[in-house]
Amino acid sequence: MPPRAPKKWGGIQDAVSWGASAPQLVTALTTDPFYAWYAAIQEISEDCLFLNVFTPAREGAKRPVMVWIHGGGWRECAGTAPGFNGAALAHQQDVVVITMNHRLNAFGFLQLDGSDDRFADSGNVGMLDIVMALRWVRENAAAFGGDPDNVTLFGESGGASKIAALLAMPAAKGLFHKAILQSSGGGLRLASQEDAARLAGNLAKAMGRSVLQGEELQKLPMEALLTGLKSNPGMFRSVIDGRNFDADPFYPTGPALSAHVPVMVGTTNTETTYHLRFGPDSLQLQFSDVKRRLSRFLMADDLQTQAIIEAYRAAYPNHGPCEILTMVTTDFMFKRTASRIACLQSASATAPVYAYVFDRETPVEGGRLHSPHTSEVPFIFGTTAAAEAHVGVGADIEAMTECMMATWAAFARQGDPNNATVPLWKPFKDNDRQTMVLNVESHLTVDPGAQSRAVLQDLPAYGYSYTIEAFVKN
């Protein structure tokens, strides 16, 4: 059911420790140091609707408010991970930082049949949790030194896809004023009614039922639903239900609802080395392996797959098999999505759009991972020590942190990322795709990688029907 506003209380509420994380399946990512700074969670509980506030001071001028939407697909993680500690960002950039938890997976995005009006919003209650949190921010930001009229959403991966949805969600209109979408893979479209019904049906079958009823689910222990998810995980996510969403956020056009919202959108340069690391053999491949994996992942025939590989080898003549696989999958999953969002938003928006590629390479594991998924996040939060197993150490850490913090805070402050740490950054337009390549020495260029990406133009846009395992495993 939709969230309800908290009851008011008298006196002082004890809020000095993290709240519980949303119910989810616990994965190896929560303990592997390479991922854990991002994926670590607290004890899970259905009582999980908490947010966390970091502020330099409660007094003084009204500060920009930066609200972080965590990633993890739509199914896992939390706003309390060590890499999301907002203290350094708040103090060094004089902003208020807020992180939050919301319901995930089937707890937040299970569309039930329409026979009981009490559960009509069930497919989107996770998004309604975020809307409730943003209403809390609007009502309480001033008490923490923040400006409720200057709220910026920023999020990475699944968090960015949730922000894409919020840009198209009528209930969220006016609750935020700027948006930063980092590495969204599946942000163009929501689940259709057919998608949602199939997921619900599969979960019902896994739980030994013909259909799932809201009232029955409310009486079940949390563990029963998690057990069902374990044998049928699926990708539960926001659904076009005719109540909270009438259309996809960025298909076939951008959301007119948010034409006035400045947007910044981008990716890391080699996103999918993060995923390839899951497979022990994935970073030591032959081109025959690349062809087999790409054909399976892209659902393309041998001729089309070979043409894609040849185009990328021509564009990157010094790249080996693993690097070619990385560039194709990064472009297909992430860079095409970012470019599409930027193009559609800039085509109809009255506010500027800015595009970037994060190009700093991590030295860990011999440098073979280059610029993996999530690698920009610790530099924005100033939490590189917590993420050392991912970002490594080196002389560039301090300068890169200064650049990313200042850039994100500048955008939050003024809707424009220009600041002293980067060269002049021009807005993105479809006919002039100005893109900032972010590194210790950043530079502005036009649509980096467009030549090779062109060979992918006849393929459908990436969506959750594509499985990452298809290119990770032999």
C-alpha positions in Angstrom: 0.0 0.0 0.0 1.1 3.6 -0.4 3.3 5.0 2.4 1.7 7.2 5.2 3.3 10.3 6.7 4.9 9.6 10.1 2.9 10.5 13.1 4.2 13.6 14.9 5.9 13.2 18.2 6.8 15.3 21.2 10.3 15.6 22.7 13.4 14.3 21.1 13.5 11.4 18.7 16.6 9.1 18.9 18.0 9.3 15.3 21.7 8.7 15.8 21.9 5.3 14.2 21.1 4.1 10.7 17.6 2.8 10.0 16.9 -0.7 8.7 17.4 -1.5 5.0 14.5 -2.6 2.8 13.8 -6.3 2.5 16.1 -7.9 -0.2 18.1 -10.9 -1.0 21.6 -10.5 0.4 24.3 -11.1 -2.2 28.0 -11.6 -2.2 28.4 -7.9 -3.2 27.6 -6.8 0.3 30.9 -8.3 1.6 33.3 -8.2 -1.4 35.4 -5.1 -0.7 35.4 -4.1 -4.4 31.6 -3.7 -4.2 30.7 -3.5 -0.5 31.3 0.2 -0.1 28.3 0.6 -2.5 26.3 -2.6 -1.6 26.6 -3.0 2.1 23.3 -2.9 3.9 21.9 -2.7 7.5 19.7 -5.4 9.0 16.6 -5.7 6.8 13.1 -5.0 8.0 9.7 -4.0 6.5 10.0 -1.0 8.8 12.6 0.6 6.4 11.3 4.0 5.3 14.2 6.1 6.7 16.2 9.0 5.4 19.5 10.4 6.6 20.5 14.1 6.7 24.0 15.6 6.5 24.3 19.4 7.0 27.2 21.7 7.7 25.0 23.8 10.0 21.4 24.5 10.7 22.0 28.2 10.5 23.1 30.6 7.8 22.0 31.0 4.2 19.7 28.5 2.6 21.9 25.8 1.1 21.2 23.6 -2.0 19.7 20.2 -1.0 21.2 17.2 -2.8 19.0 14.0 -2.5 20.7 10.8 -3.3 18.7 7.9 -4.8 20.6 4.7 -4.4 21.2 2.1 -7.1 21.1 -1.7 -7.0 18.7 -2.2 -9.9 15.3 -1.8 -8.3 15.9 -4.7 -6.0 18.7 -4.2 -3.6 21.2 -1.9 -1.7 20.4 1.0 0.6 21.1 4.6 1.2 23.3 3.9 4.2 26.3 2.2 2.4 29.7 3.6 3.5 30.3 5.1 0.0 27.1 7.2 0.4 28.1 9.0 3.6 27.3 12.6 2.8 29.3 14.3 5.5 32.3 15.3 3.4 30.2 16.5 0.5 28.0 18.5 2.8 30.8 20.2 4.7 33.2 20.8 1.8 30.6 22.1 -0.6 28.2 23.8 1.9 25.2 21.8 0.8 22.7 19.6 2.6 22.9 16.0 1.6 20.0 13.5 2.1 20.0 9.8 1.4 17.1 7.5 1.8 15.7 4.0 1.8 12.5 2.9 0.0 10.8 -0.4 -0.7 12.5 -2.6 -3.3 11.8 -5.6 -5.6 8.4 -7.2 -5.0 7.9 -5.3 -1.8 7.9 -2.0 -3.7 7.0 -3.0 -7.3 4.6 -5.9 -7.4 1.6 -5.1 -9.5 -1.4 -7.0 -8.2 -4.6 -7.6 -10.1 -7.3 -4.9 -9.9 -9.8 -6.7 -7.8 -9.0 -4.8 -4.6 -8.8 -1.0 -4.8 -6.7 -0.8 -1.6 -3.8 -2.3 -3.6 -4.3 -0.4 -6.8 -0.9 1.4 -6.4 1.1 -1.8 -5.5 3.2 -1.7 -8.6 4.6 1.7 -7.7 4.7 2.0 -3.9 8.5 2.0 -4.0 8.3 5.2 -6.0 5.6 6.6 -3.8 8.0 6.1 -0.9 10.5 8.4 -2.7 7.7 10.9 -3.3 6.8 10.8 0.4 10.5 11.4 1.3 10.7 14.3 -1.1 7.6 15.8 0.6 9.4 15.5 3.9 12.4 17.3 2.4 10.2 20.1 1.2 8.6 20.5 4.6 11.8 20.1 6.8 14.8 21.1 4.7 14.8 24.6 6.2 15.2 23.2 9.7 18.5 21.7 8.5 19.9 24.7 6.8 18.6 23.7 3.4 16.5 25.5 0.7 13.3 23.6 -0.1 13.1 25.5 -3.3 16.5 24.2 -4.6 16.4 20.4 -4.4 18.6 18.3 -6.7 18.1 14.6 -7.2 21.3 12.6 -8.0 21.6 8.8 -8.4 23.5 6.1 -10.1 22.6 3.0 -12.0 19.1 1.9 -10.8 19.0 5.1 -8.8 19.3 7.1 -12.0 16.6 5.0 -13.6 14.3 5.9 -10.7 15.1 9.6 -11.3 14.2 9.1 -14.9 10.8 7.8 -13.7 10.4 10.7 -11.3 10.9 13.1 -14.2 7.7 11.6 -15.7 5.7 11.1 -12.4 3.0 13.7 -11.8 3.1 13.1 -8.0 6.8 14.2 -8.0 6.3 17.5 -9.9 7.5 20.5 -7.9 9.3 18.4 -5.3 12.7 18.7 -7.0 14.3 21.3 -9.3 17.3 19.6 -10.9 18.3 16.0 -11.8 21.6 14.2 -12.3 21.4 10.7 -13.9 24.5 8.7 -13.5 24.9 5.5 -15.5 21.3 4.6 -16.1 20.9 1.4 -18.2 17.2 0.8 -18.1 15.9 4.4 -17.6 14.1 4.8 -20.9 11.1 2.7 -20.2 9.0 1.3 -17.3 7.4 -2.1 -17.0 4.3 -2.6 -19.1 1.2 -4.1 -17.7 2.1 -7.3 -19.5 5.7 -7.3 -18.0 4.2 -6.7 -14.5 1.6 -9.4 -14.8 4.2 -12.0 -16.0 6.5 -11.2 -13.0 3.6 -11.4 -10.6 2.4 -14.7 -12.1 5.9 -16.2 -11.9 6.3 -15.2 -8.3 2.8 -16.6 -7.4 3.8 -19.9 -9.0 7.1 -19.9 -7.1 5.1 -19.4 -3.9 2.7 -22.2 -4.7 -0.3 -19.9 -5.5 -2.4 -19.3 -8.5 -2.6 -15.6 -7.8 -1.1 -13.1 -5.3 -3.6 -11.2 -3.1 -2.6 -8.1 -1.2 -4.4 -8.9 2.0 -2.8 -12.4 2.1 0.6 -11.0 1.4 0.3 -8.5 4.2 -0.2 -11.4 6.6 2.8 -13.4 5.4 6.2 -13.0 7.1 8.8 -11.1 5.2 10.8 -14.2 4.8 8.1 -16.0 2.8 8.2 -13.4 0.1 12.0 -13.3 0.1 12.0 -17.1 -0.4 9.7 -16.7 -3.4 12.0 -14.1 -4.8 15.0 -16.4 -4.4 13.6 -18.9 -6.9 12.1 -16.2 -9.1 14.1 -12.9 -8.7 12.8 -11.1 -11.9 13.3 -7.3 -12.3 10.4 -5.8 -10.4 10.3 -2.1 -11.2 7.8 0.8 -11.7 4.9 0.0 -14.0 2.7 2.0 -16.3 -0.5 1.6 -14.2 -2.6 4.4 -15.4 -2.6 6.0 -12.0 1.0 7.0 -11.2 2.4 6.7 -14.7 0.6 6.9 -18.1 3.7 6.6 -20.3 7.4 5.7 -20.4 9.8 8.5 -19.2 11.9 8.6 -22.4 10.0 6.7 -25.0 9.2 7.9 -27.6 9.8 11.5 -26.3 11.1 13.1 -23.2 8.7 13.9 -20.3 6.9 17.2 -21.0 6.2 17.3 -17.2 9.9 18.1 -16.6 10.8 20.3 -19.5 11.8 23.0 -17.1 14.2 20.9 -15.1 17.9 21.2 -15.8 19.4 17.7 -16.3 22.9 16.3 -16.2 23.4 12.8 -17.6 26.4 10.6 -18.2 28.3 7.3 -17.7 31.7 6.0 -16.9 33.9 5.1 -19.9 34.0 1.3 -19.4 31.0 0.6 -17.3 30.8 -3.2 -17.8 34.2 -4.2 -16.5 32.3 -4.0 -13.2 30.1 -6.8 -14.4 32.7 -8.8 -16.3 34.6 -9.1 -13.0 31.8 -11.4 -11.9 33.1 -14.0 -14.3 36.6 -15.3 -13.5 37.4 -15.9 -17.1 35.8 -12.7 -18.5 38.9 -10.6 -18.6 40.9 -13.2 -20.5 39.1 -13.9 -23.7 39.6 -14.7 -27.4 37.6 -13.0 -30.1 35.6 -16.2 -30.7 34.5 -15.9 -27.0 33.5 -12.3 -27.6 31.4 -13.2 -30.7 29.6 -15.9 -28.8 28.9 -13.8 -25.8 27.8 -10.7 -27.8 25.5 -12.8 -30.1 23.8 -14.2 -27.0 23.6 -10.9 -25.2 22.5 -8.7 -28.1 20.2 -11.4 -29.5 21.8 -10.8 -32.9 22.8 -13.3 -35.6 26.4 -14.2 -36.4 26.6 -11.8 -39.4 25.4 -8.8 -37.4 27.6 -9.6 -34.4 30.7 -10.0 -36.6 29.9 -6.6 -38.2 29.7 -5.0 -34.8 33.0 -6.5 -33.7 34.7 -5.4 -36.8 33.4 -1.8 -36.5 34.7 -1.6 -32.9 38.1 -3.2 -33.8 38.4 -0.5 -36.5 37.6 2.3 -34.0 39.8 0.8 -31.3 42.7 -0.9 -33.1 44.8 -1.3 -30.0 42.0 -3.0 -28.0 42.1 -6.7 -27.2 39.1 -9.0 -27.0 38.1 -8.2 -23.5 38.3 -4.4 -24.2 36.2 -4.8 -27.3 33.6 -6.7 -25.4 33.6 -4.0 -22.7 33.2 -1.1 -25.2 30.3 -2.8 -27.1 28.4 -3.7 -23.9 29.1 -0.4 -22.3 27.8 1.4 -25.3 24.8 -0.8 -25.7 23.7 -0.7 -22.1 24.7 2.7 -20.8 26.1 5.2 -23.3 23.3 4.8 -25.8 20.8 5.2 -23.0 22.5 8.3 -21.7 22.7 9.8 -25.2 19.0 9.0 -25.8 18.0 10.7 -22.6 20.1 13.7 -23.3 18.7 14.0 -26.9 15.1 13.6 -25.9 15.3 16.0 -22.9 17.2 18.7 -24.8 14.8 18.4 -27.8 11.8 19.5 -25.7 13.3 21.2 -22.6 13.3 24.8 -21.8 16.2 24.1 -19.3 19.7 23.1 -20.3 21.0 19.5 -20.5 24.7 18.6 -19.8 26.4 15.4 -20.7 29.6 13.8 -19.4 31.8 10.7 -19.5 33.8 9.8 -16.4 37.2 8.7 -17.7 39.4 8.3 -14.6 40.9 4.8 -14.5 41.3 2.8 -11.3 44.8 1.2 -10.7 43.4 -1.8 -8.8 43.8 -5.3 -10.2 46.6 -4.1 -12.5 44.4 -1.5 -14.2 42.5 -4.0 -16.2 39.1 -2.6 -15.0 39.7 0.9 -16.4 36.6 3.0 -15.5 34.0 0.6 -14.1 30.4 1.1 -13.2 30.0 3.1 -9.9 33.6 4.4 -10.0 32.6 8.1 -10.0 30.4 7.8 -6.9 33.2 7.9 -4.2 34.7 11.0 -5.7 31.4 12.8 -5.5 30.8 11.9 -1.9 34.4 12.2 -0.9 34.4 8.6 0.3 37.4 7.2 -1.6 38.9 5.8 1.5 35.9 3.6 2.1 36.0 2.6 -1.6 39.8 2.0 -1.8 39.4 -1.6 -3.0 37.5 -0.1 -6.0 39.2 3.2 -6.8 42.6 2.4 -5.5 45.1 5.0 -4.2 47.2 7.5 -6.0 48.2 11.1 -6.5 45.1 11.8 -8.5 42.6 11.0 -5.8 42.5 14.5 -4.2 42.3 16.4 -7.5 39.6 14.0 -8.9 37.6 14.3 -5.7 37.8 18.1 -5.8 36.6 18.1 -9.4 33.6 15.8 -8.9 32.5 17.4 -5.7 32.7 20.9 -7.1 31.0 19.9 -10.3 28.0 18.1 -8.8 27.6 20.9 -6.2 27.8 23.6 -8.8 25.0 21.9 -10.8 23.0 21.6 -7.6 23.6 25.3 -6.7 22.8 26.8 -10.1 21.6 24.2 -12.6 25.0 24.6 -14.4 28.0 22.4 -13.7 30.6 25.0 -14.7 33.2 25.7 -12.0 36.9 26.3 -11.6 37.9 22.6 -11.8 36.6 22.0 -15.4 37.0 23.9 -18.7 34.0 25.8 -20.2 31.1 23.2 -20.3 28.6 23.9 -23.0 25.1 22.4 -22.9 24.2 19.3 -24.9 22.1 19.7 -28.1 21.1 16.9 -30.5 22.9 18.6 -33.3 25.9 19.5 -31.2 26.4 16.8 -28.6 28.9 18.6 -26.3 30.2 16.2 -23.7 32.6 16.7 -20.9 35.2 14.0 -20.4 35.9 14.1 -16.7 39.4 13.3 -15.4 42.1 15.2 -13.6 42.6 17.1 -16.9 39.0 17.3 -18.2 38.1 18.3 -21.7 35.0 19.1 -23.7 34.4 17.1 -26.9 31.6 16.2 -29.3 29.8 12.9 -28.8 32.8 10.7 -27.9 32.6 7.1 -29.4 29.8 8.0 -31.8 31.6 6.4 -34.8 31.6 2.9 -33.2 28.2 3.3 -31.6 26.6 3.9 -35.0 26.8 0.2 -35.8 24.4 -0.4 -32.9 21.7 1.9 -34.2 19.5 -0.9 -35.7 19.4 -2.8 -32.4 16.6 -2.1 -29.9 17.3 0.0 -26.9 18.7 -1.8 -23.9 16.0 -2.9 -21.4 15.6 -5.4 -18.6 14.8 -8.2 -21.0 18.5 -8.4 -21.7 20.5 -10.4 -19.2 24.0 -9.3 -18.1 24.9 -12.9 -17.5 24.8 -13.5 -21.2 28.0 -11.6 -21.8 29.6 -12.4 -18.4 29.6 -16.2 -18.7 31.0 -18.4 -21.4 
